[in-house]
Amino acid sequence: MTHPAFGRPAAVVWVLFEPARARNSVNLISRVGCSMPIEKVVVVWNGEGPVPSYSSELRVGNALVEVIKGSNRGREFGGYQDGLDHLRESAAGGVCFVNDTAGVHNYLPRFFVSAFVRAALRLRNRRGVCVGHVDRALQTLEIGGLVGESWIRSNLFYLDEPALRSLDWKVYAPEINALVPGAFPQHFFSDALNPSMQVRISRWLFQPGSKSWYAAAPLTNENADFMAGKARAVLQEYYLSMRLSHAGIQISRTDMTALQLFWLKLINGIGRELGILK
């Protein structure tokens, strides 16, 4: 079935780590589905233990909901890949990827979701597009020979079918994980990783502050393995946008106005300072 504005319905791949975050994600996906017709939701359970029994009872509008056990490889990107593999390249309307942290560690008001869907409606299937919240660096970033100065936040983003085809339906690139061996603080990064990228990730993960990761902490022998997993996820986020740009896919921000973007940054900044958003 098609939609007059959107065409073929989209699919959603939703990676769930914490059952307590499920309701927040359902609300977020439902808001997306108010304007973007959703045909199927693949819930990838990436938490500890078996799939929670209630997960199979979750409903997101009229969409078909399937729950699968994730492989727990590559954190959210491995989960996204598990869900995409489950769809078996059948998402002609594109795929909206959602991590259960979306709206938890950052505030995503209704105007953001509306602007996200509007951008997807406006741009999909032109020549391939990735839509989401775009962050920009003050320097050129380099990973594995690819470069970029901006990237899509990976907790909520949309890829249309041409964009997925350009990636050969692979949003997860396990080969770059070797850039962060991470076993010991003394050899956390591979020498093959650009030094400026090593500094960038170190500041984000190991120097607690209002502009750092919510769980930032000094690197120690005890947390090196955990931090390595997060550092690899950060590289995956950057690298996905680099791969898309290299393939000629448009990286597009949401259709928020300048005033809305200002308020979103202000609200999230205050929330971080007050400890409401972590």
C-alpha positions as CSV (number, residue, x, y, z in Angstrom):
1,M,0.0,0.0,0.0
2,T,1.2,3.5,-0.8
3,H,0.7,6.9,0.9
4,P,-0.2,9.9,-1.2
5,A,2.6,12.0,0.4
6,F,5.2,9.5,1.4
7,G,4.7,6.7,-1.2
8,R,5.7,3.2,0.1
9,P,5.4,2.8,3.9
10,A,8.7,2.8,5.8
11,A,10.0,0.2,8.2
12,V,11.5,0.9,11.6
13,V,14.5,-0.8,13.2
14,W,14.4,-0.1,16.9
15,V,17.2,-1.3,19.1
16,L,16.2,-1.9,22.7
17,F,18.7,-2.2,25.6
18,E,16.7,-1.3,28.6
19,P,13.0,-2.4,29.1
20,A,12.4,0.7,31.2
21,R,13.0,2.8,28.0
22,A,10.5,1.0,25.9
23,R,7.6,3.2,26.5
24,N,9.6,6.3,25.6
25,S,10.6,4.7,22.3
26,V,7.1,3.6,21.5
27,N,5.9,7.2,22.0
28,L,8.6,8.5,19.8
29,I,8.0,6.0,17.0
30,S,4.2,6.7,17.3
31,R,4.8,10.4,16.8
32,V,6.9,9.6,13.7
33,G,4.2,7.3,12.5
34,C,1.5,10.1,12.7
35,S,3.0,11.6,9.5
36,M,5.2,8.8,8.1
37,P,3.3,5.6,7.4
38,I,5.0,2.7,9.0
39,E,4.5,-0.8,7.7
40,K,6.7,-2.9,10.0
41,V,8.7,-2.4,13.2
42,V,11.6,-4.8,14.0
43,V,12.5,-4.6,17.6
44,V,16.1,-5.8,18.3
45,W,16.5,-6.8,21.9
46,N,20.2,-6.1,22.7
47,G,19.9,-6.3,26.5
48,E,21.1,-8.9,28.9
49,G,19.1,-12.2,29.1
50,P,16.2,-13.4,27.1
51,V,13.8,-11.2,25.2
52,P,11.4,-9.6,27.8
53,S,8.1,-11.4,27.6
54,Y,6.1,-8.2,27.3
55,S,8.1,-7.0,24.2
56,S,6.0,-9.2,21.9
57,E,2.9,-7.4,23.0
58,L,4.1,-3.9,22.1
59,R,2.1,-2.1,19.4
60,V,3.1,0.9,17.3
61,G,0.0,2.1,15.5
62,N,-1.1,-0.5,13.0
63,A,2.4,-1.6,12.1
64,L,3.4,-5.2,12.2
65,V,5.8,-5.6,15.2
66,E,8.4,-8.4,15.2
67,V,10.8,-8.9,18.1
68,I,14.2,-10.6,17.5
69,K,17.2,-11.3,19.8
70,G,20.2,-9.2,18.7
71,S,23.7,-10.5,18.4
72,N,25.1,-7.9,20.8
73,R,27.9,-7.1,18.3
74,G,28.8,-3.5,17.8
75,R,26.3,-2.0,20.3
76,E,23.5,0.0,18.5
77,F,25.1,-0.4,15.1
78,G,25.2,-4.2,15.3
79,G,21.6,-4.0,16.4
80,Y,20.7,-1.9,13.5
81,Q,22.4,-4.4,11.2
82,D,20.5,-7.3,12.8
83,G,17.2,-5.6,12.2
84,L,18.1,-4.6,8.6
85,D,19.2,-8.2,7.9
86,H,15.9,-9.4,9.3
87,L,14.0,-7.1,6.8
88,R,15.9,-8.9,4.0
89,E,16.1,-5.9,1.8
90,S,12.3,-5.6,1.7
91,A,12.1,-2.0,2.9
92,A,11.1,-0.2,-0.3
93,G,9.9,2.8,1.7
94,G,13.2,3.2,3.5
95,V,14.1,2.6,7.1
96,C,13.9,4.7,10.2
97,F,16.5,3.7,12.8
98,V,15.8,4.3,16.5
99,N,17.9,3.6,19.5
100,D,16.2,3.4,22.9
101,T,18.3,6.3,24.2
102,A,16.6,8.8,21.8
103,G,14.7,11.3,23.8
104,V,16.3,10.0,27.1
105,H,19.8,11.6,26.9
106,N,18.6,14.4,24.7
107,Y,15.2,16.1,24.5
108,L,13.3,15.5,21.3
109,P,10.2,17.7,21.3
110,R,7.3,17.4,18.9
111,F,8.6,20.1,16.6
112,F,11.8,18.1,16.2
113,V,9.9,15.0,15.2
114,S,7.7,16.9,12.8
115,A,10.7,18.6,11.2
116,F,12.4,15.1,10.9
117,V,9.4,13.6,9.1
118,R,9.0,16.7,6.8
119,A,12.6,16.5,5.7
120,A,12.2,12.8,4.9
121,L,9.0,13.4,3.0
122,R,10.6,16.2,1.0
123,L,13.9,14.5,0.1
124,R,13.3,10.7,-0.1
125,N,14.1,8.9,-3.3
126,R,15.5,11.9,-5.1
127,R,19.0,10.3,-5.4
128,G,19.4,8.8,-2.0
129,V,19.1,10.6,1.3
130,C,20.0,10.3,5.0
131,V,17.9,12.5,7.3
132,G,18.5,13.3,11.0
133,H,20.1,15.7,13.4
134,V,23.4,16.8,11.8
135,D,26.4,17.7,13.9
136,R,29.4,19.5,12.5
137,A,33.1,19.5,13.4
138,L,35.4,22.4,13.3
139,Q,38.0,20.2,11.5
140,T,38.0,17.6,8.9
141,L,37.5,14.1,10.3
142,E,39.2,11.0,8.7
143,I,38.6,7.3,9.2
144,G,40.0,4.6,7.0
145,G,40.8,6.9,4.1
146,L,37.3,8.6,4.1
147,V,36.8,12.2,5.3
148,G,33.9,14.3,6.5
149,E,33.1,17.4,8.5
150,S,29.5,16.5,9.6
151,W,27.6,13.5,10.7
152,I,24.1,12.2,11.5
153,R,23.4,11.4,15.1
154,S,22.7,7.7,15.2
155,N,19.9,7.6,17.9
156,L,17.3,8.6,15.3
157,F,17.8,8.8,11.5
158,Y,16.2,7.8,8.3
159,L,17.7,6.2,5.2
160,D,15.7,5.8,2.0
161,E,16.1,2.8,-0.3
162,P,18.7,4.3,-2.7
163,A,20.8,5.2,0.3
164,L,20.5,1.7,1.7
165,R,21.5,0.3,-1.7
166,S,24.5,2.5,-1.9
167,L,25.7,0.9,1.4
168,D,24.9,-2.6,0.1
169,W,22.4,-2.7,2.9
170,K,25.2,-2.6,5.5
171,V,25.0,0.2,8.1
172,Y,27.5,-1.5,10.3
173,A,31.2,-1.7,9.3
174,P,32.9,-4.1,11.7
175,E,36.3,-3.7,10.0
176,I,36.9,-0.3,11.7
177,N,36.5,-1.8,15.2
178,A,40.2,-2.7,14.9
179,L,41.0,1.0,15.2
180,V,40.2,0.7,18.9
181,P,41.8,-2.4,20.4
182,G,40.9,-1.0,23.8
183,A,42.3,-3.8,26.0
184,F,44.6,-1.5,28.0
185,P,44.7,2.2,28.5
186,Q,48.3,2.3,27.2
187,H,47.2,0.9,23.9
188,F,43.6,2.0,23.6
189,F,43.8,3.3,20.1
190,S,45.5,1.7,17.1
191,D,48.3,3.7,15.5
192,A,46.2,3.5,12.3
193,L,43.6,5.9,13.8
194,N,44.2,9.5,12.9
195,P,45.7,11.3,16.0
196,S,43.2,14.1,15.8
197,M,40.4,11.6,16.0
198,Q,42.1,9.9,19.0
199,V,42.1,13.3,20.7
200,R,38.5,14.0,19.8
201,I,37.2,10.7,21.2
202,S,39.3,11.0,24.3
203,R,37.8,14.4,25.1
204,W,34.3,13.1,24.5
205,L,34.6,9.9,26.6
206,F,37.3,10.5,29.2
207,Q,36.9,14.1,30.3
208,P,33.6,14.5,32.2
209,G,31.8,17.8,31.6
210,S,28.7,19.4,30.1
211,K,30.0,19.0,26.6
212,S,31.1,15.3,27.0
213,W,29.3,12.0,26.9
214,Y,26.8,11.6,29.8
215,A,28.9,8.7,31.2
216,A,32.3,10.2,30.5
217,A,35.0,9.1,33.0
218,P,38.8,8.9,33.1
219,L,40.1,5.8,31.3
220,T,41.3,3.0,33.6
221,N,42.2,-0.6,33.4
222,E,38.8,-1.4,34.9
223,N,36.7,0.5,32.3
224,A,38.9,0.1,29.2
225,D,36.8,-2.7,27.7
226,F,33.5,-0.9,28.2
227,M,34.9,2.4,26.9
228,A,36.3,0.6,23.9
229,G,32.8,-0.5,22.9
230,K,31.6,3.1,23.1
231,A,34.5,4.5,21.2
232,R,33.9,2.0,18.4
233,A,30.2,3.1,18.3
234,V,31.4,6.7,18.0
235,L,33.6,5.7,15.1
236,Q,30.7,3.8,13.5
237,E,28.5,7.0,13.7
238,Y,31.1,9.1,12.0
239,Y,32.0,6.5,9.4
240,L,28.4,5.8,8.3
241,S,28.1,9.5,7.3
242,M,31.5,9.4,5.5
243,R,30.4,6.3,3.6
244,L,27.1,7.9,2.6
245,S,28.8,11.1,1.4
246,H,31.5,9.1,-0.5
247,A,28.6,7.3,-2.3
248,G,27.0,10.6,-3.2
249,I,24.1,10.4,-0.8
250,Q,22.8,13.6,0.6
251,I,23.2,14.1,4.4
252,S,20.3,16.3,5.4
253,R,19.3,17.9,8.7
254,T,15.7,18.1,9.8
255,D,13.5,21.0,8.6
256,M,13.8,22.8,11.9
257,T,13.8,26.6,11.7
258,A,16.8,28.5,13.1
259,L,14.7,29.5,16.1
260,Q,13.6,25.9,16.8
261,L,17.3,24.8,16.5
262,F,18.3,27.5,19.0
263,W,15.6,26.4,21.5
264,L,16.5,22.8,21.1
265,K,20.2,23.5,21.9
266,L,19.2,25.7,24.8
267,I,16.8,23.2,26.4
268,N,19.2,20.3,26.0
269,G,22.1,22.4,27.4
270,I,20.1,23.4,30.4
271,G,18.9,19.9,30.9
272,R,22.5,18.6,30.9
273,E,23.7,21.3,33.3
274,L,20.8,20.5,35.8
275,G,21.4,16.8,35.5
276,I,17.9,16.2,34.1
277,L,19.3,14.8,30.8
278,K,22.3,12.5,31.3
